[in-house]
Every structure is written in C-alpha cells, then in structure tokens.
Amino acid sequence: MRFIDSTNFERLLKKLSGEGELFVPVLDEDSQKNHFERVEAFPLPEGTNFEGFRAVETLKGFAQLVRSMVARYPTEGMDEMDVEALIPTFVIVGAKACDVRAMQLVDKVQVEGEFTDPFYKARRDKMILIASDCTEAGETCFCNLLGSNPWPENGFDLSISKVDGGYLVETGSDRGKTIVEENSELFTDLREGQEKSRDEVRMKVLAGLKATNKKYPSGEKVTEPLREALSDPLWQDEAARCLECGACTNICPTCYCFLLFDQKDESGEGFKRIMSWDSCQVTGYARMAGMGNPRPRLSDRMKHRLYHKYDYLVLSHGEIFCTGCGRCIDACSASIDMREVFSRVAK
Amino acid sequence: MNNPYYPIDTVLEDVITETPTIKTFCLKPVRPVRFKSGQFMQLTVPGVGEAPFTPSSDPNIAEKMEITILKTGKVTDALHELGPGAKLGLRGPFGKGYPLEKLEGKEVVVVGGGVGLAPMRSLLYGLFDDPSKYKRISIKFGAREPAELCFRGQYNEWVNLSENIDLTTTIDVPHPEWDGKVGLVTTLLDDLDINITDSYALSCGPEIMLKFVTLKLLEVGYKPPQIYLSMNRKMSCGMGKCGRCNVGHYYLCVDGPDMCYDKIKHVPNVFG
C-alpha cells in the first residue's frame, strides 16, 4: 500500500485520462448525491467527490450500454469484426465496493460459461477501475446484509481510501501495479497512523450500516424461506403498490437482462441487431408469440425479480445477485423496500 | 472473433406446405450447422427479427436444415410469405437436446400435438438411426383436424423401419374425411400397452397440451423423472444471458428446451 497526496492524485488522473475518457463522481448540491461525470478538462470538476457513498449511476451502463448494435446484416466480415479494437479504454474513479462487486457478479453471466458476450467483455477489459472507500452510508445502503463491507476488497485496479492530505492506495490487479510503478514519483510510503486512521473510518461506516439495518435479515437468511414462500399472499400485497415502471431493474447494478431486436439500417436494405436493456417487471417481457405469458400478473413478475436474485442465481451461479446498494429502494415511487419484503419472507 | 449475435447467412431453398397454417422451411446455411435432436436455432428474417425454433430435420445432416413452423406471430407471419431464394439467418444451435443416451434400452413414448410434431420428428430421426437400441418406439400424434396432422405422408415409412416402432394418431373432433380415433392426444395414453417402469415419455406441443399430457402420464403411472417436456418460453439471446426464458432457476435456452418434469414440477405457472 502507498500514499498519494491530493495534488499528486489529480496529476495521476490527468495522466490516466490520456488512456481514454475519465469519469469521476461529482456531488450534486441539491440532492447531496454523487453522479458520475465525464471529465472534459483539468482541474477536476468542482464538487468531485471520492468520498460519501455510491453514485446514483451504476457501473453496469459502462459495460452493457443501454442500447447498442451487436450485429449488422448482411455485411461481409461482420462475424469477424474486432470488437476489442472498436471499444476504447476508459477510466472510472470512485466506484464503491457494492458496484465493483456487482460487476464481478454480472461477469459470471456475461463472460463466464460456454458463450461470452464479446462486447461486454471488451468493455470490462477496457475499464480501468479505481475504487474508493465509503466514508458514509446512505439511508438505503445495506451491503452489510450481503456479507460485504463498505470498502472495496477486490475486483479493482486501484483502490483509494481518504486519509488526511490524500489517499492510501491499494493495488488489485497487474494493471494497477503497473500504474503505480510507472508513476512511482507521485507516491510515498505510508506514514505512521495512516492505516489506523483509514480503519477507524471504515469501522465507523460499518457500524452505522449495522445500526441502520439491524432489524432486517441478512441475505443468506433469505434464500431458504424464499423457497417456502412461493404461494405466500405477501406477493400480492407488495405488488399492489408497484407501478410497473421498471425503475428498480434499470437502476440495479446486477440486473443484466436484455432484449435483442432488429432494425432496418439507414440504407433501408440491411438491418442492425440492437441489444437493449429490458425489464422483467413489464407485461410483455416474457410474452410469447400466440400471447402465452408465464408471468401475467404483476405479483408474478415482482416475485420473479426477487427470486431471480436471491434464489435462482444462487442455484445457477452460486451467488446472490444483490450487493445491497439500495438503489431500487431509492428509485421506487411506491416506496417498496426489498429489505422490508425480505423481513416478511424471513419472519 | 466470434460474435454470437451474428447470424450465419442462410438461403431458403424450398417451402413445403404441411397444413393450412404450418410450413416446413428447407434451409441451406453458408456453412454446415451441426445440431443434436431437440437443440434449437434462432432463425432471422432480415429486418423483421428472430425467433427460436427446433429443427424438424435429421440431425445427421449438417449441410441443410428443415424447420417446421406455425404461422403465429410477427416473425412467423413474415416467414410464411417467403419463397425459395429468400435470404435468412441462423444462430445456434442452442440448448441441450433430447437425452438420447437415457432412452437406450427403454420403451420410448413420443407424444406430439399440433406443430409440436415438428421437433418430435427430429427426435424420431435421431431414434431411427438405430431403432434396435430402444426396446420400443411408440409414437402418439394428435391434431385438431386431419389436415393439421403434420408429416402424414411419412408415417407408413416410419413404422416400416423396424418392428418395434408403432404410431397412432387422433384428431380432436370428428371430421368427414377421418375414420380414425377421435379425442385429445391424451386419449392415446389410455390403456397404454407399455411397461411403464421401463419407459420414458417425451412430449412436445402447446403448453395446455403439455399440462394435460403430464397429468395423464402421472395418472397412468409415470414418475416425474420419466417425463420430458419441450417447454415454451420467450427467448432472445439463446445463451443464458438475456434472462428471459426462466423456468424456475433453469434457463430453457441452456438447460432445455426439453426439461425433465422432475426438475420443474414445483415451479408456479410452469405450464404458462
């Protein structure tokens, strides 16, 4: 672990911005929340904030675009196109542990296994990720219930922790090590007490999270009762408030489901195959030709989303696909809180 | 690099009208596509979209492929308008395919209804490779009316292949040109002359048919592990990534589309 002062850290980011577009969290004065913004020029934008808790935006949109072309037809050579070469390197600074973890989870679906999504993989490979500790927790944060901590432990290139005058920097990949080695003049050794002061902040944030969430069940205590709750009336209850807007799935860092559809291209002769985010909460999501629909009721769909995350993916990929970021709670106009739902399930 | 979203250029060589609403599309992809019985393809109609279909042709033939399709939605409506020479696209194969190894030495009952006969034909071609591997191949086909029984011209040829192959058919309601059995396909499962403990039953058809075939099979003594169903769900990617075709925690596109009933019997609305 190394120390970098704030001025040198900005120098480092300026240098890294030469690799590709650079994104940093910027604090919005009104909402007091971080939003990722692209850095157009240095110095860093006013309000750049590597502290606080996770940004409103997830990292998902950097790896799986809201809408993107994945094939064109008929075009010679399209099946041999060099996706790696098409996608530029980019740098994200200030991602929190829950979001780094979310990317690791989605990697299991999009990269691992028999088929790899070459577009997602290329964007992940081209993502230089500098994570940072949470220095406070949001009201809806519950990463501690998922066995995680509010500081990044792996899955990043570099990770920074705020201390007096600058940041402690940990490396998490070969690429991260190279960045530190190539810029060694910007770093110094740790001073006494810096690590301790980092740990004090960490413990304070964790204690806050534990206090906020002490009445809710931990993720591992949800899966089993969930399996027993398939026909529980609580689903109709909870779904009665749902507005079917799909905000929860769009804002979720581990909701990776998508739709492929074809569009005529500009020439009007060929077509483009588009991959677009989709939401399992809307009626047409699973509707088939002939109008058959395995989840016609809103309660079926709401249940499906939570089962997918807390049961199905545990069975198929060995992990709960929720990192406790709490965005779905923030985003829900009907104030549906996953933690409350699970309290009822695990009662 | 291998882009799994890119369809292989494919030419429509011929179209065979099977019934008033079902046609078989004879396809020639620019490079051979090897598939196993029961695996499915995503078929692209350029500019319209793609939809999942299980080939109805012999899995030993990779250079050409036949897919038998009911006119029932956007993509299939467009397909039914096409004639020889049309350009299409294919992705796949996807899914596991039928568990042919498990069927060896067993009495195999194949139950198909309506356009569900299409994937069943590919299964049968797989079984017909060496019928002696199976103790019995008993085919039960049903349709609403005689004109909707797919592949009728081939039935005699099939039963003549080997002594252990039999085929019975039924139509849902009486028809002036029909002197055979009348009743739903489940009636062909009454008085089964099959050693059920030594048998597997495989079925493909509309969800409502799968439901009643399953109930009937259970009633006559089959256990859930002996029943395989070709399930229907909306599909998009075919590779377990788009998250659309869940049946419980299974993705039909990866774990199916033919599922052992034992694995999915607890899923609510399993038959849609």
Interface residues (C-beta under 8 A of the other chain):
Chain A: V70 A71 Y73 P74 M78 D79 E80 M81 D82 V83 E84 V109 Q110 G113 E114 F115 T116 D117 P118 L230 S231 Y256 C257 F258 L259 L260 F261 D262 K264 G270 F271 R273 M275 D278 C280 Y285 A286 R287 M288 A289 G290 G292 N293 P294 R295 D300 H304 H308 D311 Y312 L313 V314 L315 S316
Chain B: M1 N2 N3 P4 Y5 Y6 P7 I8 D9 T44 P46 G47 V48 G49 E50 A51 T72 G73 K74 V75 T76 K87 G89 E207 N232 R233 K234 S236 C237 M239 G240 K241 C242 G243 R244 C245 N246 V247 G248 H249 Y250 Y251 V254 H266 P268 N269 G272
